Amino acid sequence: RMTEKSTESKVAEANEAALELAKLSDSERKESLHRIADAIDGSHEEILEANATDVQKAEEMLEKGEYSRALVDRLELSPSKLQSIAEMVRSVAEQDDPLGRTLTARRLAEGLELYKVAVPIGVIGTVFESRPDALVQIASLSLKSGNAVILKGGSEASSSNRTLFEIIRDATSDVPEGWAQLIEAREDVNTLLGMDDSVDLLMPRGSSEFVSYIQNNTSIPVLGHTEGIC
């Protein structure tokens, strides 16, 4: 169901969507998140079938000594895991609206006041590894905070990620089209790293070495979360 587009065109679509997404009310974003949760609840069979394909390939890689047992375990989904994922989406939906809050206010002079107000970041690029539930977490948090998102998961979870992405995309037809984009090839990451004019923040999830690689190969601000203070 996914059409092949270049990374550049996907990022361009995300930029257009981000402008519209920022205008949505908290109640509109909340309703969309509940639709995602409901769609996941109603798609267990489809998701588990796709996940089984990934797990089978991962087991083969494990036998060859190329994957660890921990990676395979993180990759595997179950009905109870899917239930937890849907509950996570609902909990994100019910969080306080992070947007529009006044963070600080200062009077600079008579009739001149400076306000710092929480607004969306814009387009967030994310690169993460084997756990398919990470895709749902990241997409949900992005939607709640009014941000468009570029999602790049690990190749070991490609079938699971693609299926979850399509479910999320179809469930959010009321949200500006293109707000979430999936990229899959490794070379797409390098393209993304060079798009500092279009991507506002990169969020890598993985090892310290992986995060350092991202930081050292882009001029886009990077949230290097693994070491605490960024």
N, C-alpha and C positions, 0 to 999 in steps of 0.2 A: 504493500500500500504506500510505501514511502517512495517519493520521486527523488531521483538523483539531481542534486544541485551542487554548485561549487560552494566551498566554505565562504568565499567572499559574498556570494549572493545570500547565503543563510545569515551571515552577520548583518548584511544590509537590511534584510527583512526584520531581524531582531531590533535593529535601531529604529525602524519605522514603528514597530509594535511598542517599543519602550515609551515613545512619546504619548501614545494613546493609553497604554497601561497605567501610566502615572496619573491619569485623570479618573480612574475607576475608584469608586467609593469602597470603604472597608466592607460594607455589606455585600457588594458585588464580588469582591475578591473572596470573601468568606463563603458565599454560595458556590462559587466555582470550585473551591477546595473541597466542599462537601460532595460535589458532583464527582470529583476525582476519587474520593474515598468510596463512594457508592459504586463507581465503575470498577474499581479494583475488587470490591466485594463480589461483584457480578461476573468476574472474569477469571476466577481461580483456575478453571480447567485450561484455558488458553495460556495463562502465564506459566503454570506448572509444566505444560507440554513444552513450551519454549525453553524453560529452565532445565528440563531433563536433557535436552539437546546439548546445552552448555556443560552440564555436569558429566555427561557421558564422555565428551571430548576431554574434559579436565581429568577424569579418571584415567583415560588413556595416557595423558601427559604425565600423570602421577606415576604410572607404571614405568614410564621411560625415565623417571627421575627428574623431569623438568619442572614439575609443580610440587608444592608441599601439600600434605594432608590438610593443614590449616587453611590454605587457599581454597581447596575443594569444599571444605566445610563452610567457609564464609560465602561461597558461591551458591550453595544449595538453598532453595526455598521450600517451604511446606505450607499447608493450609493455615497452621497457627501463625507462621511468620507473616503470611499475607494479611491475616487478621490484625496482627500488630502494626503492620505498615499502614493499613487503612485507619486504625485508631490514631496513629501518629499524625496522619494528614488532618484528621478531625481536631486533634489537639492544637495543631498549628493554626487551623481556621479560627479557633476560639481564643487565641492569644490576643492581647490588646493590640490595636492598630499601631504599628511602629511609625507610621507616617503622620505628618502634620503637627507633631508635638513641638512646642517651643522648648529648645534645649537651654538657651541662655538669652537674656535680654539686657541691654545696656543703654542708658541715656548718654549720648555723646555731647549733646548741647540742647538748648531750648528748642523743642520741636523736631529734634533729630534723634531717633531711637534706632538701635541696631538689634535685630533679632536673628538668632540662629535657629532655623526650623528644620526638622527631619524631613528629607525628601528622598525619593529613590536614587540609587547610584546610576542606573541606566542599563547598560548591557554587561552582564557578568559572564566571564568564560570560566568553566569548571572542568577540571581533568581529574578523574578519580579511578580507583582500582576495583578489585573484584566483586565487591558486594553490590548486587543489583538494587537493594533497598536504598543505597546512597542516591541513586538517580531520583527516586521518588522524594526523598528528604530534601535534596537540593532544589528540585523543581517546586516543591510546596513552599519552602522558605522564600524562594525568589518571587513566587506569585503573591505571597502574603505581604512582602515588602515592596511590591510594585515594580520589580525588576524583570527585564527580559533576560533569558539565560541560554548560553550555549553549553550543551552537555556532551562530554567525551568520556565514555567509560572504557574499561579494559576490554580487550578483544576476547578474553576468556568468558565474558558475560554478554557477548554481542546479541545473541538471540533473546535473552531475557530483557536486556536493555531496550532493544528495538520494540518488543511487544509492550513493555511498560510505557515507553515513550508514546507509542501510538494510542494506547488507552488514555493517557493523560491528554494528548492533543485532541482526541475525539471528544473527551469529556468537557473540554474548555472551549467549545466552539463559540461561546458567548464572549470570550476574552479576545482582544485584538490578535488576529491571525499572525503567526510567526513569533509569538512571545517566547516560545521554547523551541530550540533547534537541536538536533542530534547530529554530531559528526562522529565518524567511525574509524577512519584511516589514520595511521600514525603520522603520515605527512600532513594531514589536516591540522594537527597540533602545531607544527612548525609554521604553517600559514597563519594560524590564529595568533601565535606569539608575535608576528610581525605587524599585526593590525592595531597598533596603538592609537590610530586616529578614530577607530570604531568601537573598540572594546574598552570599558572603563575600569574593570578590575578582573584579575585572574585569581581563582581559588583552587590550588592543587591540593588533592587529598592523597597522601601516600607517604613513602619513606622520606627521611631528611634529604637523602641524595637526590630523590626525584624533585622535591620542592626546590632544592638549590639549583638543579638544572633549569627549571622554569624561571627562577629569579635571574639566573645568569644569561638567559637567552631571550629576554624581552625588555622593552622599555615601558610596558604596561605595569601599573602598580600591582604587586602580588601580595596576597594575604598568606604569609608563610606560617600557617597556624601551628605546625607540629612542634615548634620550639617555644611556644608560649607567647612572649611579647614580640610583636611584629614591628 
